[in-house]
Amino acid sequence: MTAIRATTPVSATLATAAAQDKDNAKALFKQKFDEVLGETMYGMMFKALRKSSHKSAYFNGGQTEQIFGQQLDQVLAEKMGRRDAGKFSNLSGLASLPRK
């Protein structure tokens, strides 16, 4: 019988795989964090816009418009949050900078 020899030690292979998984996990976490932050920012903006808009007597859809308007705002906030992922998280570090 011949013994099978590995060219790289198993422990080194496992350490490399663990490091790659850790890097992938960090990247995935940052991506999801950026998306949630963007969705939250846009969601708050849309909510404030809906609250401040005046309802017309002739062009008001009533309760149906309110329900579907909220759903539209949610979908838009999700899409814009994914599109602009990373823009808000870069700004969040500015708050921790030392001030003069």
N, C-alpha and C positions, 0 to 999 in steps of 0.2 A: 504494500500500500504506500502511496505517496501522500505526503502531507500537503495541504493547501496553505500557501503562504500569502498573507495579505501584504500589499506593498506599503500601506499606511496602517499604523496601529488603530485598532477599533476605538480606543479612547480619544484619539485625535479626530477621527471621523465624527464621533458623537459630539465632541466639543464644537467642531465646525458647524454641524447641523443645529446644535443648540444656539450658537451665536447667530446663525441665519434666521432661526425662528424668532429669536429675541428682536432682531432688527426688523423682521417682517411685522411682528406684533407692535413694535413702536410706531412703525409707519402706518399701520392700520388704525391704531389708536389716534394718532395725530390727524389722519384723514377724517375719521368719524367725529372727533372733537371739533374740527374745523367746520364740518357740515352742520353739526348741532348748533354751534355758535352762530353760524350764518343764518340758519333757519330761525333761531331765536331772535336775532336782530331784525330780520325782515318781518317776522311774525309780529313783533311789537310795533314795527313801523306801520304795517297794514292795519293793525288793530286801532292804532291812534288815528290813522286816516279815515277809517270807517266811523269812528266815534265822532270825529269833527265834521263830517260831511252833513250838509243840510238836506233834509228830505223835501222833495218837491211834491206839491199837491197832485200834479198831473202825471209825473213820471216816477211814482213810488210803487214798487212791486210788493210791498207789505212784508209779511212774515217769510214768504217764499224767497224774496230777494235777500233777506237777512241770512237765511240758512245757506242758500247757495253762494252768497257773497262770502260767508265765512269759509266755506269749503274751497272756493276759488282762491281766497287769500292763503289758505293752508298749502294748496298745491303750488301756488306761485312762490311762497316762502321756501318750500322744499327745493324746488328747481333752482331758484336763485341762490339758495344756500349751498347747493352742490356746485353751482357754476362758480361762485365766488369763494369757495373753500380756501382758506389760508390767508385771505386778506384781513379778516378780523382778528385772527389769532396773532398775527404779526403786530397788530396794534395793541393787543392786551399786554404785551411786555413793556409798553411805554409807561404804564402806571407804576411799575416797580423801579423805574430809574430814579437815581438820586436827583433831588432838586436843589437849585442854587438859591 
